Amino acid sequence: VAVQDPGDQDSGDPRSRLAVFPYRRRFIKPLVTAHGPWTWREGAIVRLTDGRGGATFGELAPVPWFGTETLEAAIAALEPFIKTGVDRGAIAAMPDHLPACRFALGMAIAQVPKLPLGESPPIGPERVAGLLPAGAGAIAQLPVLWERGHRTVKWKIGVDDPATELAIFGQILDQLPAGGRLRLDANGALDEAMARRWLATCDRAGDSVEFLEQPLPPGQELAMGRLAAEFGTAIALDESVATVGQLRRCHDRGWGGPMVIKPAIAGDPLELVQLIRDRALDVVLSSVFETAVGLGAIVAIADQLPSDRALGLGTADWLEPLPETWWQRLREVS
Ligand SMILES: [Mg+2]
């Protein structure tokens, strides 16, 4: 793994020397996305040092197929700051197409969270949505997740044929203990007629269904707004909103329902928290296969928001851990 280290270079601001530590982690279970198989999770940890041995960290975890910069573009954009140092002005000056860079620097400058490097944030399973496997395997997995303490579970739909999925859905609901909530995620795979069918079925399930996530593809927000007004079951946007700017625009255009936000690819975390609080947005925070560094920031952001929606953090055990020797290099501040 290549490591860019500023060494003894002069820095414009001694409190903000930047170093970038790329990583590459293999998926333990193969992850198939709508854009094909995802085999390696590539990202980087950025470190800011103050010249007195103090260091803060941020995570650079782009997801290019979700619309962010690539890791290569992100590292190239950060390179000048290795020489000049970083302050909050650098984040504001960064172009909109670098949301993962903005998050990484914003997190490191704001020093969130205050956890020992590499340590997972303390968070109980009741605050995290458990992920059910797609298809009929969900029925057997539901009691396992419940036993682990999850009270919200998520199931992907739009994968199999509708009749099969609706039948499995009925069995999941039958098995869901009182107080449990089910999230459905269509990843934009439905058309309007199918979305109506699902929403009508969800309405009949009372409040067991928390929401239907992204029934229609991005770009069809107006149609999803009409559907949301027509049914009692909430619709949550996910693929339609990625960055802080898109979140703001979506709300400007009248979206009042829940929105799934992945902070690591949304931009500056301070701006994100401020926007959500100022407008009392209904958000569901979610991860994108970050290390403990990025997960710590998501939990710290969640702790600053009034939302009691379960976090979408079910990604931690999908990746091989980074070696302790790698973490040790980040701790060695010269
Ligand atoms: Mg989703």
Residues whose N, C-alpha, C, O or C-beta is under 5 A from the ligand:
A	BS01	MG	D185 E213 D238
